[in-house]
Amino acid sequence: VPQVAPGEADVVYFVGCRSSFKRTEIAKSTYSVLNKLGIKVAFLNDERCCGRPLIDMGREDDAVTLLKHNVEQIKATGAKTVLCSCAECFHNLNIVEKYGIEKDFEAVHLSQFLAPLLKDKKLALKNDTKIAYHDPCYLGRHQDVYEDPRDVLESIDNSELVELPRNRKNAWCCGSGGGVQEGFPEYSQWIASERFEEVKYAGANLLVTACPGCKNNMWGVSRANRIDILDLAELVDSLL
């Protein structure tokens, strides 16, 4: 990926660990979407983990060290908008001041960035599709971002957005966060399976989420239930 010179970028894309190493399709789709929309994207020269896993494990001091490093890297680019496709990274970059770290940028989630840009575009799926949206915990309950992802999905013609029984602040977790997927894999998969019972109940044939952790944990269950799962970035990229 060609690097944009400092000061010339519209946004910095903070990729995050999961999109860098596990769900690389989300990072590729996000970059592709931004390019198709004519957005100049910069990347950090030395991006490190956002620190969320360390905070979950109680190692707050080590997490703050990572946060300070990333904030300095962001400042070096000169960009005032940091874009995240990961809900956990988005949350962590929005709470740096809680740890005494000053910031002069705005961290936005991809859904927030896309919602106004796609409002008047005509996006259409090839066939009638019932889409269910899964609210990631760190995007919804932690940062109160519920409507922007839905606004993006509702901008797609020839599709229907259906709500899962538990949604928004009452949404059922995907089973990935807080180290559950790593520490209790069987329990994590049971949580994901419970979510797909709701997807089937809603009659959806496509589940869309907005966090690589959510997709990563629910991907196997989606295959078992023969229901597609996509990140918001992947879906938009396929339609632009």
MOWOWO-V178796 format. One record per pair of residues at least 24 apart in sequence whose ideal C-beta (glycine too) atoms are under 7 Angstrom apart, sorted by the first residue. I is the first residue (numbers start at 1). J is the second residue. D is the distance in Angstrom with one decimal. If there is no record, write none. Layout:
i & j & d
I & J & D
I & J & D
This chain:
i & j & d
1 & 31 & 6.5
1 & 43 & 6.9
3 & 42 & 6.8
3 & 43 & 6.4
4 & 40 & 5.3
4 & 41 & 6.4
4 & 42 & 4.4
6 & 76 & 6.5
6 & 77 & 5.3
6 & 78 & 4.8
7 & 78 & 3.9
8 & 40 & 6.2
9 & 40 & 5.0
9 & 41 & 6.2
9 & 42 & 3.4
9 & 77 & 6.1
9 & 79 & 4.8
10 & 39 & 5.0
10 & 40 & 4.6
10 & 81 & 7.0
11 & 39 & 6.1
11 & 41 & 6.0
11 & 79 & 6.0
11 & 81 & 4.6
11 & 82 & 7.0
11 & 83 & 4.6
12 & 42 & 4.9
12 & 44 & 6.7
12 & 74 & 5.8
12 & 77 & 5.1
12 & 79 & 4.4
12 & 82 & 4.9
12 & 83 & 6.8
13 & 41 & 5.1
13 & 43 & 6.0
13 & 83 & 5.1
14 & 47 & 6.6
14 & 82 & 5.4
14 & 83 & 6.9
14 & 84 & 5.2
14 & 89 & 5.5
14 & 93 & 6.7
15 & 47 & 6.4
16 & 50 & 6.4
16 & 84 & 6.8
16 & 86 & 3.7
16 & 89 & 4.3
16 & 212 & 6.8
17 & 49 & 5.3
18 & 86 & 6.3
18 & 212 & 3.9
18 & 213 & 5.7
18 & 216 & 6.1
19 & 85 & 6.0
19 & 86 & 6.0
19 & 212 & 4.8
22 & 212 & 6.8
22 & 216 & 5.5
23 & 212 & 4.1
23 & 215 & 5.8
23 & 216 & 5.4
25 & 234 & 6.2
26 & 85 & 5.6
26 & 212 & 5.0
26 & 231 & 4.6
26 & 233 & 5.4
26 & 234 & 6.6
29 & 231 & 6.9
29 & 233 & 4.1
29 & 234 & 4.5
29 & 237 & 4.0
30 & 85 & 4.5
30 & 110 & 6.1
30 & 233 & 4.4
32 & 237 & 4.9
33 & 233 & 5.9
33 & 236 & 5.3
33 & 237 & 4.9
33 & 240 & 6.3
36 & 240 & 4.6
37 & 117 & 6.0
42 & 77 & 4.8
42 & 79 & 5.8
44 & 70 & 6.9
44 & 73 & 4.3
44 & 74 & 6.8
45 & 73 & 6.5
46 & 73 & 5.9
47 & 73 & 6.7
50 & 88 & 6.5
50 & 89 & 4.3
50 & 92 & 4.2
50 & 93 & 6.7
51 & 92 & 5.8
52 & 88 & 4.5
52 & 92 & 5.1
53 & 179 & 6.6
56 & 178 & 5.1
56 & 179 & 5.2
57 & 179 & 6.5
64 & 99 & 4.9
67 & 92 & 6.8
67 & 96 & 5.3
67 & 99 & 6.3
67 & 101 & 5.8
68 & 101 & 5.8
71 & 96 & 6.0
71 & 101 & 5.5
71 & 103 & 5.7
74 & 105 & 5.6
75 & 104 & 6.8
79 & 105 & 6.8
80 & 105 & 5.2
80 & 106 & 6.5
81 & 105 & 6.6
81 & 106 & 5.5
81 & 108 & 6.2
82 & 107 & 4.7
83 & 108 & 5.9
83 & 110 & 6.2
83 & 113 & 5.7
84 & 109 & 5.6
84 & 110 & 6.9
85 & 110 & 4.7
85 & 233 & 5.4
86 & 211 & 6.0
86 & 212 & 5.5
87 & 136 & 4.0
87 & 138 & 4.0
87 & 139 & 3.8
87 & 210 & 6.3
87 & 211 & 3.8
88 & 138 & 4.8
88 & 211 & 6.8
88 & 213 & 6.3
90 & 138 & 6.9
90 & 139 & 6.7
90 & 143 & 6.6
91 & 138 & 4.2
91 & 142 & 4.9
91 & 143 & 5.6
94 & 143 & 6.3
109 & 139 & 6.1
109 & 145 & 5.9
109 & 210 & 6.9
110 & 210 & 7.0
110 & 232 & 6.5
110 & 233 & 5.9
111 & 145 & 6.7
111 & 148 & 4.2
111 & 149 & 4.1
111 & 152 & 5.8
111 & 210 & 5.4
111 & 232 & 5.9
112 & 145 & 6.4
112 & 148 & 4.7
114 & 152 & 5.2
114 & 236 & 6.3
115 & 148 & 4.3
115 & 151 & 4.4
115 & 152 & 5.5
118 & 152 & 5.8
118 & 155 & 4.8
119 & 155 & 6.2
121 & 155 & 6.8
122 & 157 & 6.3
123 & 155 & 5.9
123 & 156 & 4.7
123 & 157 & 6.6
123 & 239 & 4.3
124 & 156 & 6.7
124 & 157 & 4.2
124 & 158 & 5.0
125 & 156 & 6.1
125 & 158 & 5.2
125 & 159 & 5.0
128 & 158 & 5.9
128 & 159 & 6.9
129 & 159 & 4.5
129 & 205 & 6.2
129 & 206 & 5.4
130 & 160 & 5.1
130 & 162 & 5.3
130 & 203 & 5.7
130 & 204 & 4.6
130 & 205 & 5.6
131 & 159 & 5.6
131 & 160 & 6.9
131 & 161 & 5.3
131 & 162 & 7.0
131 & 204 & 6.2
131 & 206 & 5.0
131 & 208 & 5.6
132 & 162 & 5.5
132 & 164 & 5.4
132 & 199 & 5.3
132 & 202 & 5.2
132 & 204 & 3.6
132 & 207 & 5.2
133 & 161 & 6.7
133 & 208 & 5.3
134 & 171 & 7.0
134 & 174 & 6.5
134 & 195 & 6.7
134 & 207 & 5.9
134 & 209 & 4.2
134 & 214 & 5.9
135 & 167 & 6.1
135 & 168 & 5.9
135 & 171 & 3.8
136 & 209 & 6.1
136 & 210 & 5.7
136 & 211 & 3.7
136 & 214 & 5.1
137 & 173 & 5.5
137 & 177 & 5.5
138 & 177 & 6.9
138 & 211 & 6.8
139 & 210 & 5.8
139 & 211 & 6.3
140 & 168 & 6.3
140 & 169 & 6.5
140 & 171 & 6.0
141 & 169 & 5.8
149 & 210 & 5.1
149 & 232 & 5.9
152 & 232 & 6.3
152 & 236 & 6.7
153 & 208 & 6.4
156 & 239 & 6.7
162 & 202 & 4.7
162 & 203 & 6.5
162 & 204 & 5.4
163 & 202 & 6.9
164 & 198 & 4.5
164 & 199 & 6.6
164 & 202 & 5.4
165 & 198 & 5.2
165 & 201 & 6.5
166 & 198 & 6.5
172 & 198 & 6.7
174 & 213 & 6.9
174 & 214 & 4.0
174 & 217 & 5.1
174 & 218 & 5.4
175 & 217 & 5.1
176 & 213 & 4.1
176 & 214 & 6.1
176 & 216 & 6.4
176 & 217 & 3.7
177 & 213 & 6.3
181 & 217 & 5.2
188 & 217 & 6.0
189 & 221 & 6.6
192 & 217 & 5.5
192 & 218 & 4.6
192 & 221 & 4.4
193 & 221 & 5.4
196 & 221 & 5.3
196 & 222 & 6.9
196 & 225 & 4.9
196 & 227 & 6.7
199 & 227 & 5.9
200 & 225 & 6.8
206 & 230 & 6.7
208 & 232 & 5.8
208 & 235 & 5.8
